[in-house]
Amino acid sequence: MAVDTSALVAVLFQECEAEAILHQLSLVGRIGISAASKTELLMVVGSRLGLTGRNKALDLLGKYGIITIPVDDSYAELAAESFFIYGKGRHPAGLNFGDCFSYALAKSQKVPLLFKGKDFSKTDIFFIVP
């Protein structure tokens, strides 16, 4: 399974989907996050909660064994391609920069994506909604 920033932010900010997301994370043995999405997660949480929030995010990744997947050339190209197909202002999915990396990870690994919201449900990837 791949995980999008939105799902982890929901957990860290204790949003209503947090328990369902944690349940999904506990069911899967191998979970990946794009290096770009991890960066986004640390920036978002760190901006709102400071160093404590950043550390909580890193603890969450460690607790569930979430593996950071580096962005190589083919992965970067797939992320860019996803923007031209599903990007904001181009498609109802409205994927932003970070979303494109989550999409590319799930698509390239042929795994479902765990996320919060509705954007990815309008694409062609397999997904898990909490």
Secondary structure by P-SEA (a helix, b strand, c coil): ccccaaaaaaaaacccaaaaaaaaaaaccbbbbbaaaaaaaaaaaaaaccaaaaaaaaaaaaaacbbbbbbcaaaaaaaaaaaaacccccccccccaaaaaaaaaaaaacbbbbbccccccccccccccc
